Amino acid sequence: MSADTQNRTRTEEFKLDGGKVLDKIKELIHEGNIRRIILKNEEGKTLIEIPLTLGLVGAALLPVFAAVGALAAVATRMVIAVEKVDPD
């Protein structure tokens, strides 16, 4: 792939209370253009990394939501790092 046809990625981070994490992740997935979601604790340690493909929708996301919900239940604050694709 030439440099002209490659997509760029950028990373955004959100710091949220545990109870709001699952809602934010659902919102981000709905927006689209997400390549990967990384959940970290307040110290920056990666807890889970979720690669998202274009075909991952609906019922395929249920295990992801269950894992995120379990992590959010035990964490008071989490950082969501989102890798987005920016088409040129």
C-alpha positions in Angstrom: 0.0 0.0 0.0 1.4 3.4 -0.9 1.5 6.3 1.5 -1.2 8.0 -0.4 -3.8 5.2 0.2 -3.0 4.5 3.9 -5.3 5.6 6.7 -3.8 7.4 9.7 -4.7 6.5 13.2 -5.0 8.7 16.2 -5.5 8.0 19.8 -7.9 9.7 22.2 -8.1 9.0 25.9 -11.1 9.4 28.3 -11.0 9.2 32.1 -14.2 7.9 33.5 -15.7 6.5 36.7 -16.2 2.7 36.4 -20.0 3.0 36.1 -19.8 5.1 33.0 -17.2 3.0 31.1 -19.5 0.6 29.4 -21.9 3.3 28.1 -18.9 5.3 26.7 -17.6 2.2 24.9 -21.0 1.5 23.4 -21.1 5.1 22.2 -17.7 5.0 20.7 -18.4 1.7 18.8 -21.6 3.2 17.5 -19.7 6.2 16.1 -17.5 3.9 14.0 -13.9 4.3 12.7 -12.6 2.6 15.9 -9.7 0.2 15.4 -8.9 -0.7 19.0 -10.1 0.1 22.5 -7.7 -0.2 25.4 -8.9 -0.1 29.0 -6.3 1.0 31.6 -6.4 1.6 35.3 -5.6 5.0 36.9 -1.9 4.0 37.0 -1.8 3.4 33.2 -1.6 -0.4 33.4 -3.5 -2.0 30.5 -6.3 -4.2 31.8 -7.8 -5.3 28.4 -7.2 -4.5 24.8 -10.1 -4.9 22.4 -9.3 -5.0 18.6 -12.4 -4.1 16.6 -12.9 -5.2 13.0 -15.3 -3.8 10.5 -17.5 -6.9 10.7 -17.7 -7.0 14.5 -21.3 -6.0 15.3 -24.4 -7.1 17.3 -24.1 -10.4 19.1 -20.4 -10.6 18.5 -19.9 -7.7 20.9 -21.7 -9.3 23.8 -18.6 -11.0 25.2 -16.7 -7.7 24.9 -19.4 -5.8 26.8 -19.5 -8.5 29.5 -15.7 -8.3 30.0 -15.8 -4.5 30.1 -18.8 -4.5 32.6 -16.9 -6.9 34.9 -13.8 -4.7 34.9 -15.8 -1.5 35.4 -17.6 -3.1 38.4 -14.3 -3.5 40.3 -12.6 -0.2 39.2 -13.4 3.2 40.5 -11.8 5.1 37.7 -10.6 3.9 34.3 -8.9 5.3 31.3 -10.3 4.4 27.8 -7.7 4.8 25.1 -9.4 4.7 21.7 -7.4 4.2 18.4 -9.4 5.8 15.6 -8.9 5.6 11.9 -8.7 8.9 10.0 -9.1 8.4 6.3 -6.9 10.7 4.3 
